[in-house]
Amino acid sequence: MASGTFKRLAGLSGALAVGLGAYGAHGFRRSDRDEYLKELFETANKYHFLHSLALLGVPHCRKPLLAGTLLTSGMAMFCGSLYYQAITADPTLTKAAPLGGTLLIVGWAAMAL
């Protein structure tokens, strides 16, 4: 059951990553935003895309629910906080990024279990 859920989640997340990447390339990048904010958006999109692809591997590991939950939570916290700061210039959620990054690392390790 978890396998099918994470496959669908990978597809939805990948589609969202492509859509946000298009926005970043054609709209956000050409805006008058600070270069640092543009870099944050690009970093968020890169990690979002890579970890969406990683979710496709979750059904093939021994603990798919654990690995998938960690990767999904990590993506939401890491990428979400960077996207938020890039778009709003509000650093309020920035403290979630290190925790999200840690969850991503642990998620990759859980795939090796």
Secondary structure as the mmCIF struct_conf table of DSSP 4:
data_model
#
loop_
_struct_conf.conf_type_id
_struct_conf.id
_struct_conf.beg_label_comp_id
_struct_conf.beg_label_asym_id
_struct_conf.beg_label_seq_id
_struct_conf.end_label_comp_id
_struct_conf.end_label_asym_id
_struct_conf.end_label_seq_id
HELX_RH_AL_P HELX_RH_AL_P1 ALA A 2 TYR A 23
HELX_RH_PI_P HELX_RH_PI_P1 GLY A 24 PHE A 28
TURN_TY1_P TURN_TY1_P1 ARG A 29 ARG A 30
BEND BEND1 SER A 31 ASP A 32
HELX_RH_AL_P HELX_RH_AL_P2 GLU A 35 LEU A 55
TURN_TY1_P TURN_TY1_P2 LEU A 56 GLY A 57
HELX_RH_3T_P HELX_RH_3T_P1 VAL A 58 HIS A 60
BEND BEND2 CYS A 61 ARG A 62
HELX_RH_AL_P HELX_RH_AL_P3 PRO A 64 THR A 88
HELX_RH_3T_P HELX_RH_3T_P2 PRO A 91 LYS A 95
HELX_RH_AL_P HELX_RH_AL_P4 ALA A 96 MET A 111
TURN_TY1_P TURN_TY1_P3 ALA A 112 ALA A 112
#
